[in-house]
Amino acid sequence: GYALWSQMRRLIKSRKQSCILATARDEGIYLLEWIAWHRAIGFDHIFICSNSNMDRSDELLQALSANGIITWVDTNPESPIQIQRKAYGAAMANLPQMLDYQWTLVIDLDEFLALDFNFYTEIRTFFDLQDARGADGIAFSWVMMTPDGKTSHDAQPLSLIHI
């Protein structure tokens, strides 16, 4: 599936710049903040795959999708093995609208893409630079960043603090 998707990407000219592909499982408390942040920094669209949510977040995802804020894919795979990988494969194989985007960020719901606002005020400027450089892909470093130095799970919503 990935090889075919890769070939299709080469044949189709993207009409939009950037989207996000993510999976969600029982992360309803963070969904609105996470979506708002990534839309605020300039991503054109967000695709979220969910599987077997017990926190009723599927209802929120369905409402957001019905209003065009995100595209929700209820994957609920039969096998509990490699669920995230299967969800991504299903999204890439079954959502032809993903081909409309030149750049796709694959990220988890507990991760935020943070821009250095001294250089980029939105993601579009960053991707424009990568296009000018001829980049085909980008790897981002993962860094634990919290305002109070927490390194373990906390049920409170995340906050961004600018100093």
C-alpha positions, 0 to 999 in steps of 0.5 A, spaced: 500 500 500 505 504 501 509 503 495 502 504 491 501 511 495 508 513 494 507 512 486 500 516 486 503 522 490 509 522 484 503 523 479 498 527 482 500 535 483 498 537 490 493 543 490 494 545 497 500 545 502 499 542 508 495 537 512 496 533 519 495 525 519 494 523 526 491 517 531 487 518 537 485 513 542 482 516 549 485 523 548 478 527 548 480 532 553 486 534 549 483 534 542 480 541 541 486 544 544 491 540 539 487 541 533 486 549 535 494 549 535 495 546 529 490 550 525 493 556 528 500 555 526 497 554 519 496 547 517 490 547 512 487 540 514 487 535 519 485 528 518 484 524 525 484 516 525 481 513 531 480 506 534 476 503 540 475 510 544 472 509 551 472 516 553 466 518 548 471 522 544 468 519 537 462 523 538 466 530 538 471 527 532 464 526 528 461 533 530 468 536 528 468 532 521 461 533 520 462 541 520 469 540 516 474 542 521 477 535 521 476 529 517 475 523 522 476 516 520 473 511 525 478 505 523 477 500 529 481 495 526 480 487 528 487 486 530 490 489 536 497 489 534 500 495 530 493 499 530 497 505 529 500 503 523 494 500 520 490 506 521 495 510 518 495 505 512 488 505 512 488 513 511 493 513 506 490 508 502 482 510 503 483 517 503 484 520 496 483 527 498 490 526 502 493 527 495 491 534 495 496 536 500 504 537 498 506 536 505 503 531 511 505 531 518 504 524 521 504 526 529 501 523 535 495 527 539 500 528 545 505 532 540 505 539 538 509 542 532 513 548 535 515 553 531 521 558 532 517 564 532 523 568 531 524 565 524 517 562 522 510 565 524 506 560 521 508 553 518 507 555 511 513 559 511 517 553 513 514 549 508 515 554 502 523 554 504 523 547 504 520 547 497 525 552 495 531 547 497 528 541 493 526 537 500 522 531 499 521 530 506 523 533 513 524 529 520 523 533 526 527 532 533 522 530 538 524 534 545 520 534 551 518 541 553 513 543 559 513 550 562 514 546 569 519 541 567 514 535 568 516 529 564 510 524 566 502 524 564 498 529 567 490 529 566 490 537 566 490 540 559 496 543 556 498 550 556 503 554 552 507 559 555 511 565 551 517 568 555 
